[in-house]
Structures are given as structure tokens and as C-alpha cells.
Amino acid sequence: MPVETSSRVAALKNIATRLRIDSLRSTSEAGSGHPTTCCSAADIVAALFFADMRFDPRQPQHPTSDRFVLSKGHAAPLLYAAWAEAGFVPRADLLSLRCLESDLEGHPTPRLPFVDVATGSLGQGLAAGVGIALNARRIASDYRTYVLLGDGETAEGSVWEAAAVAAHAGLSSLCAIIDVNALGQSGPTELGHDLDTYRTRWTAFGWRALAIDGHDIPAILDALAAARAQRDRPTVILARTLKGKGVSFIEDKPGWHGKPLRKGEELDKAIRELESQLVDDGGERLTPAAPGAATAPPDPSPAAAVAVTYGPGDQVATREAYGDAIARLGASDIRIVALDADVKNSTFSEKFEQRVGDGRFVQTFIAEQVMLGAAMGLASRGAIPFPSTFAAFLTRAYDFIRMAAISNLNVKMAGSHAGVSIGEDGPSQMALEDLAMMRAQPNIAVLYPCDAVSTDKLVTCMAEHRGPVYMRTSRPRTKVIYGADEAFHIGGLKVVKQSALDVATVVGAGVTLFEALAAWETLAAEDVFIRVVDLYSVQPVDADTLVHCGRETGRIITVEDHYAAGGIGDAVASAVAPAGIPVTRLAVRAIPRSGKPAELLDRYGISARHIADAVRRRG
């Protein structure tokens, strides 16, 4: 080995040792954390950050820097130590790990500029890496994406969803590294150190798989170089490691997951042992390689787009208007990306593919988790992704949605085929909990338009809003009731019918707004008048207008094609509760069955007939 190479390897070994020392010290100071999993991956991170990745440590968000996702987020102290070694994080700050006022949290979040997506819920990092690599393709950049996974999390199905999509897309700029330390939280991992089986699985999924000793610096460097040279497929590096590497009394021993060393003799003993492993590196100090030259950001509006026009009385499903709207936006803003899980002809996201082309249309097939994860990765790098599927199927990706909310990423989700109004397909396809699911995250805006015009306007609002948004669209065609000049905004509502004689305010959204309007006609014939409100923004809500309407009419009735918990009724009730306004909630209160939409709306208590009856019951 040449002298300069020997010196470089020695310098990387010393960096790895310092990363271990810093990880142990920070977790011991915090009194919690996962130092042993940091120790197993320290050689990998040292080689990756200081010999392979090209990034500017002074500008973590430099547009051409290689990207790193720590999927095994519990190894956060190792990530923080690496950025301290690179000079961005003051080393003294490492001792503030897990403190309330510190951004060095127990698992990484994007409050730190070198973190693109929040991790810690295992099995998500690779899907986010797919999105980050797809973004490089979108902007024609040569930056690379690295994802460090733990071996235990490869039991998650979402990892293999991401692996399949990455291989199908030929994402050669994506490199996964598996820290195969063979020990999970409660015991040995499924495969232990069986690298042959790991290699067989990843190769079967279409990846180039390289098995190495994860503590052999030259082997790590060779594998990283081979991955960088790969041109037709993603690469996975299977690194055999030992949990707690470098500290003899915890190395490769079970029972140490999530346990810091006790301050005092136990920590001191470990530090002395690690310091004894520092070697003469000839004085060489390694710094990250500089990224490529930054290019001007792409023009977000290269061409004007012609909007679809809708006339009063037109019958258009909001899911179809959604497809028209994202296609219109995508034609004029190259940040817009549409993602589909093999239902593009039902959500109408196929309109985007047809108008914009497949360069910014991502097909993940029936894999909603990677669809959401890839959207997270795309959003982290400046794209505005619109993942859409049946609203019911978003439930299986809810953990990704939760992490997108924690990351406050600019992901714009759409769920179609919601509620009993979808009809004959039956309850497995009827999302009746999606509004509650999305409202449970405090920073997700939740929209539910009733017609094509409001859908089109609100999709534009989604794209302009900074942060995650969910839109619920409907299967049935509904009548266009708004004119092209109507304005809509997140946090708004529309008072559609009102008079000085109103005896109740009926709040609906989507399909139930039309049931409320039908009830208005029935009651008006009896000289009973109601105020009808279109609550198109379910979160946030216009509490002031709801309170005003409730005070003027004396009570509020909500009607929703959704279960009773967590939806429109709860949103309205919480908004008007301080004013003491009573709220009657009409919602689906039983597991529904197949039937015609009108039959189901009536059977489950949310039709015009039930609204009128609720108004008549004034007691």
C-alpha cells in the first residue's frame, strides 16, 4: 500500500475512533441513547463522509452536495459527531444531546440543516432516498444519495417496496449501506451475519450487492468507489460489523441496545480503550471533498398553462378536476411531480402523465409506503410532490405521513374514493377515517372540495402552501356551483345559503354539501330556513365564521361522509365550543356495506332526509 494511502487509511481510522468517543460521551451525558449502534457504523460513516461524499460542510443544503439519509435514526449521535468532525457542529454542542433546547434530538429532524427528512421510525429511509435520487434526475444533477440502514429494519416491507422501485427506475446514483451488526433491540436479528442471504435477496431485487467487512477501511473505500462507478442500477453495500465495536466489554454483546455507559469509571474505561486505538496518521487531516459547481435553480414557470374551465351546472367528479389541476400546474412549474400507486386512471393523475410526460411522473405500483416516502425525499430537495391514491390505501402509509408531518415537508397528498358515496365497492374501499387521520397531525392542512371549481382553486392553494396538505376527493360526479371568479384559501369556508330567518346552520363538505342543499329545498318548502356552510377547509377551520353563524342561528348541525370520530363534526365542535354553541353531528356510525351511493347515504344517516329531520328536531 502506498505511503499516502496508508496515511489516508490511518486518518480515517482515527476519525472513526473519534466518532465513537463522541457518541459515547454524548449519550452518557444525556443518560439515554444508542451508543453501541453508533460504534458499529463509525468506520462506514468516517469513510463515507471524509473520503467519498462530496459536500460543503459550511453549506449543508448546497444544491449539488451528495445527500445522506440516516435511516437507522437511533444512531443520531454518530451523525452529529460526523458533522462536528466536519466543522459544522461545535464539538461542545454534542453534550447537549437530547436536551430540550437542543436541536440535537434523540432522532434526527430537519430542524438541523444537514437532515433532509426526519428518521427514527425504521424502514423509511430508503424510500426517502429513492425520492432524493429521483430529484437529482429531475434537475439533471450528478449528486449522489446514500442511505445508511440497520440490518434489523430490513425486516420492514417498506424497505423492499423501496428496493423494487429503485431498481425499476435504474437509480444508479442511489447507494444503500446496511450496517449488519446482527443484534437488534431485543435479541439477534433475523439473519444475523448471513451476508450470503442478504446478497441473494438484494440481487434478486435488481441491485448490485457488495459484501464487505464493515470495519475494514480499504474494503469500505473500494465498495464506495464501485458504487460510484455503477451506471445502470442502485448499489447496496452489506457491511458486516460488530455492535459496540472498539469497546471490548460491550462489543458484540446482547443487552446493550439503547443503553448508554454510566458516567464515571464505566465511561472512562471505554474512552481509555478507544483512545489507545488512535494511530499515527502522519499528521494527515481529512476534510470532505467539495461538491460540484452549483447551477442556477430551474425556472419554476417555463410556460403558461391553459386551465380547464367549468360552467355552472356541469357534472364533474372532484377527483377528475384534481387530475386536471395538477396537470395544469405541472405544465407551468417544473417543481411539480406526480406520484401514483397504480390507480392513475381512478385518481386521474394520469392527466399529469399525459400532459407533462413521464419525466416528472413517478409510478411506484401498488406500494403506497414508498410512494409517500419518495414524495418526502423529493420535497426535501425542493420539488413539490403530489402523491395520490384511494384515500383508504393511505392508511397503510400513515407512518410515513406522520414522519412527513414531523419533517414539515412540502408533500401534497390526495385521497380519492372516500366515504360511502363510492357505492358498490364496499367498506374495504371506503375511506371513512382519513380526515381524522390527517387532522391528527397538527401541521397538515386538510381540504375537502365539493365541486370542480373549488377543487381547481384549492389544488393551486396546495402548491403554494408551505407544508404538508391533504385533499379528499370524491368518486361521484357533482354539480359545479361556484363561478370561475370565486376565491378559495386554506382556512376558509363558504356560506352557500343564508337568511335572517335561519333556524340552524348545517355544515357539510364534499358530497354532503349537496345533501345539505337538498335539505334546504325541502325545508324551504315548509317555510323553515337553514344556513348552509361549505367547510372546504377542515383544518384549519374558520372558527370566527362558524361561531358567527352558530350564534345567529342558535345551533349547528354537521353532516359528513366519514365516521363520527375526528372528522368535520369534531373540527366544528372544537372550533365553537368556547362560544357554547351546541353541535349535532350526523356521520357514518356503523361499518357500511355495498349498495348504491344514494341508498348508502340514506342508510347511514347522512342524506338530505336525515338532515331535514335533524333540523325539525329543535329540542
HELIX and SHEET records of a PDB file:
HELIX    1   1 VAL A    3  ALA A   30  1                                  28    
HELIX    2   2 PRO A   35  ALA A   47  1                                  13    
HELIX    3   3 LEU A   48  ASP A   52  3                                   5    
HELIX    4   4 GLY A   73  ALA A   75  5                                   3    
HELIX    5   5 ALA A   76  GLU A   85  1                                  10    
HELIX    6   6 ARG A   91  SER A   96  5                                   6    
HELIX    7   7 GLY A  125  ARG A  138  1                                  14    
HELIX    8   8 GLY A  152  ALA A  155  5                                   4    
HELIX    9   9 GLY A  157  ALA A  169  1                                  13    
HELIX   10  10 LEU A  195  ALA A  204  1                                  10    
HELIX   11  11 ILE A  217  ALA A  229  1                                  13    
HELIX   12  12 GLU A  265  GLU A  275  1                                  11    
HELIX   13  13 THR A  318  SER A  332  1                                  15    
HELIX   14  14 LYS A  344  THR A  347  1                                   4    
HELIX   15  15 GLU A  350  VAL A  356  1                                   7    
HELIX   16  16 ASP A  358  ARG A  360  5                                   3    
HELIX   17  17 GLU A  368  SER A  380  1                                  13    
HELIX   18  18 ALA A  391  ALA A  397  5                                   7    
HELIX   19  19 TYR A  398  SER A  407  1                                  10    
HELIX   20  20 VAL A  420  ILE A  422  5                                   3    
HELIX   21  21 ASP A  434  ARG A  439  1                                   6    
HELIX   22  22 ALA A  452  GLU A  464  1                                  13    
HELIX   23  23 VAL A  511  ALA A  524  1                                  14    
HELIX   24  24 ALA A  543  THR A  553  1                                  11    
HELIX   25  25 ILE A  568  VAL A  576  1                                   9    
HELIX   26  26 ALA A  577  ALA A  579  5                                   3    
HELIX   27  27 PRO A  597  ARG A  603  1                                   7    
HELIX   28  28 ALA A  608  ARG A  616  1                                   9    
SHEET    1   A 5 ARG A  67  LEU A  70  0                                        
SHEET    2   A 5 THR A 145  GLY A 150  1                                        
SHEET    3   A 5 LEU A 174  VAL A 180  1                                        
SHEET    4   A 5 THR A 235  ARG A 240  1                                        
SHEET    5   A 5 ARG A 208  ASP A 213  1                                        
SHEET    1   B 2 GLN A 315  ALA A 317  0                                        
SHEET    2   B 2 ARG A 477  LYS A 479 -1                                        
SHEET    1   C 7 PHE A 361  GLN A 363  0                                        
SHEET    2   C 7 ILE A 336  ASP A 340  1                                        
SHEET    3   C 7 ILE A 384  PHE A 390  1                                        
SHEET    4   C 7 LYS A 412  SER A 416  1                                        
SHEET    5   C 7 VAL A 469  ARG A 472  1                                        
SHEET    6   C 7 ALA A 445  LEU A 447  1                                        
SHEET    7   C 7 SER A 537  GLN A 539 -1                                        
SHEET    1   D 5 LYS A 494  LYS A 497  0                                        
SHEET    2   D 5 PHE A 529  ASP A 534 -1                                        
SHEET    3   D 5 ASP A 502  GLY A 508  1                                        
SHEET    4   D 5 ILE A 556  TYR A 563  1                                        
SHEET    5   D 5 VAL A 583  VAL A 588  1                                        
END                                                                             
